[in-house]
């Protein structure tokens, strides 16, 4: 559908435009604190459509490729958080709120948009769907534990509080979304659901994300204006973080671990496509302050990098292509 395609392709630019609008309105009219009442409805609007697109039954196929699933889990639960901790120590030591948001970004699991990027790059879509579902479920327990250990030197972290927030903004919408999808499939049929309902889900989730980004930037507009150098302090670690993640996957590629191009693409996007929707929701509800700006700024960086690598992947990845169509 045109609306869905518009949001999918234009989201990085829309996020940037809405962030600028939030700063401008916050600078001219002051922070619109009344917007805080819209946070929870917008969080639900972000998470619920995404949850409808995740099919937990894909986990039954988790034994198909344990090697690659293990690499994806280790990458998301070990490599990514360690890179986040390294960059935090180097660049954000004196900025505790930003450090908390950045470490949260590094511990968050794979996002649903990974499946779309894998499809664009002609990778193994079936495999990335299993990776998305598996990493999301593991993150329910892993994120509170990782944040409690990694971020305690920078911000006050209550792992139990984060776990409760994950239950509120992930587990409940995930269960509700799964039940809603089953009901719609039963009522409309699988084909009608795929054609009429599923294409609309990313658009609704994007609207929620745009609303949250506007509120976050509006409330912190004065901080931007008083300390303009803060934008560089946000962008630099994010760009380096994604560069190091891509470099990690290229090292795996040279080892021949994935064996085929299709599997390599799935593993790559399972690591570099973070679930920024959940990161934004957790940052807003668990930390607040400037921590929210990390996942907000990461939206355009992640999307632009992922889109660029779609065209670069066939030239850079050296593993053989098993069934790449012309």
N, C-alpha and C positions, 0 to 999 in steps of 0.2 A: 504494500500500500504506500501511497505517496507520503502520507503523514509520518508513518513509521520510518520510511527511507530518509525523510528530511531530518528527523531527530537523530537517527543513527549516524548519518554522515556529517551533520552539522553540529553535533553536541559539543565538540571542543570549542567551536566559535561561539555557540550560544552561551556556554559556561563563562567564557571570557567576557562576552558582552554584558551578561547579567552581573558578573562580579564588578565590572567597571561601573555599571548603573548603581549597584549597591553602595560602592564607595562614594559616588557623586551625590546620591541622595542623602547618605549619612553625613557628608561634609557640608551640604547646603542646608538641610533641614534638621540635622541632628539624628542620633540613633532612634529608630522607630521601635521602642521597646514593647509596644503593644503587639508587635508581630510575633513575640515569643509564644503566644497562645496558639499560633499556627504550626508550631514545630512538630508536635506529635501527629496531627493529621498529615502533614507533609512527609514525615518519616514513614507512616503507614503507606502513603501513596508511592513512595520510593520502593519499599521492600516487598509489598504484597504482589505487585505484578511480576517482579523478579522471581519471587517464590513460586508463582504459578508456572513459570517456565522451567523450573528444576524438577526433574522426574527422579524421585528417589529409587524407583525400581531399576534404574540403570546400575545401581550398586550390585545387583545380582550378577552383573557381568564383570565384576572387579577382578576375578581370577583369570581373565583372558590374557592380561599382560602385567603380571606382578612386577616385573623389572621396571617398566616405565611408570607404573603407578607409585612404586616405592621412590623412584627418582623425583617425581612430582611432589610427593609428601615431604621428602627430605629437603627439597628445594624451598618449599613454602614454610616449613616448620623449623628449619635449621639454617640453611644458607642465607635466605632472605633476612631473617631477624639478625643474624650475625653481621651482615653487611649494614643493616640499619644501625646496629650498635656501634660499629666502626665509624661510620660517617657522623653519627651523633657526637661521639667523643672528639672527632676532629673539627667539626663545624658548628655544633650547636650546644657545646658545653655550657655556655653562658646564657642560654636562652631556654629555660626549663619548659615553658609552655610549648614552644615549637618542638623541642625534643620529644615531649610526650606525644604530640600529634604525629611526628615523623616515625617514632618507634611503633606506634599503632599501625601506621601505613605499612611498615615492613613486616608486621606479624599477621596481617589480614590475609584471608585465603583467596583463591582464584575467583574471578568474577564471571558472571554468565556471558558477558560480551566476548569471552575467549572463544566460545563456539563459533561466533560469527567471523572472527578474524581467521580462525583455522579453516573455515569454509572458504573464505576469500582467497587464502593462500593454498587451497587444494590439499589440505592436510587430513588427518584421520579424525573426522568429526565424532564418530562413535566413541573413540578413546577420550577425547577432551570432555565429552559429556559425563563420563564416569569420573574423570579427574575433578571436575567442578563439584559434583555431588559429594565425592569422598572428602575433598579438602574442606568443604563447607561444614560437613558434619564433625570432622576432627577439630575444626577451629572452635567449636562450641566450648571445648575444654582447654584447647591449646592456647588460645588468645589470652584468657585471664591469667594462666600460669606464666606465659612468656612475658606479658606486661608486668606482672608482679615481680618478676626477676630482673628484667632488663631496664625498666623505667623507674625503679624505686629510687635511683640516685638523682633523678631529675624532678619528678613530680610525685605527689602522694598518690599511691595506687592501692586500691582495695580490690584484690582479685575476685572476692565474693560479690562485690558490687558490680563489677564488670560482667561477671557470669549472669547476674540477675538482669542486667541490661541486654545481654545477648539473648537471654530467654524471652525478653519482652519484644525486642526488635528483630530477632532472627527466628527463634524456634516457633513462636506463636504464628507469625505470618507465614512461615514455611509450612506448618501444619495446615493453616487455613487455606493457603494458596494451593496446596496439594489436593485438599478436599474439594475446593472450588473447581479446580481443573477437572477432577474426576466427574463432578456433577455436570459440568458443561459438556464434557465428552459424551457422557451418558445421555444427556438431553438433546444435544445437537448432532452427535456423531463425530468420530475422529477427524474426518475430512473437513467438515464444516468448522470445527474448532480450529484446525490448522489454518484455514483460509480466512476466516472471519474474525477470530478472537486473538490468536497468538500474535499476528503482526502488529496489533495495537498495544501489546504489553510494554515494549520498550519506550513507546511514546509517553505512556502514563508515568512510568518510572522516571523518565527524563524530566517531566514536569515537576515531580516532587523534588528531584535533585536541584533543579533550577531555583525552586522556591527556597530550599535550604541554603544554597550558595548566596542568594540575594540577602537573606536574613543575616547570615554569618558575616558577609562583607559590609553590610549596612551598620551592624552593631560595632564593627571594629574599624570603621572608616577613619576615625580620628587617630587611631594608633598608626594606621598607614601614613597619614599626613604628617604626624609628629615625627615619625621615624621612617622616612621613605626607603632607607637602606634595608629595611626589613624584608622587602620583596626579594632582594638578592639572597638574603639569608634563608628564604623559603625555597626559591627556585634552584639554587646551586646544589644543595644536597639531594633534591628530588631528581634532577637531571643526572647527577653522578650515580645515584642509586639504580636508575633504570639502565644506564650504560653498563654498570657492573653486572646486572642481571643478564643482559644480552651477552656480555662477554662470557659469563659462566656457561650459558647454553652453547656458545660456540666452542668452548673447551670440551664440553660433552660431545658435541658434534664431531670434533677431530678425533675423539677416542673410538668412534664407531659404535657407541653404546646403544643408540636407538635403531641402528641397522637399516631403517628406511626413512626417506624424506618425509613421508606422511606422519610417521610417529614422531620424528624430530620436531615438526611444526607444532604438533599437539603438545609436546612437552614444553616447548619454548613459550607458547602462549599461556600455558597453565602457570608459568612462573612470572611472566611480565605483565599479565592482565590481572591486576588486583581488584578486589571487590570494593571499589571506592564508595559505593552506596552505603555499605555496612560500615566502612571506616568513617565516613562522614557522620553517620548516625551515632556511632559510639563516641567519636570525638566530641560531638555536641552534647551528648547526655552524660558522659563520664568525666570529661575534662573541661570543656567549654573554653572560653578565652581564645587566645591565638592558636591553640591546638587545632581548632576547626579549619584553619586556613591551609594546613598541610594537605589533607585529602582534597580540598576544594581546588587548590592550584594544581594538584597532581592529575586532575581530570584531563585538561588539554594536553599536558605533557605525555601522559600514557596513551591517549588516543592517537596523537600525531605520530608517536614512535611506532605504535602498532600498525598504523596505516602505511607508514614508510617501509616497514619491514616486510609487508605483504609483497611488495614489488622487489625487495632485495633478497628475500629468502631463496629463490631458485638459483641465484648467483653465488650466494655465500655458503649455504649449507652443502656439505660435500658428500653426505651419505647418498646411496643410490635411491632412485625413485621407483617404487614398486608398481604403482598403478596411476601415475600422473597423466591425466587426460590432456590432450593438446589444447 
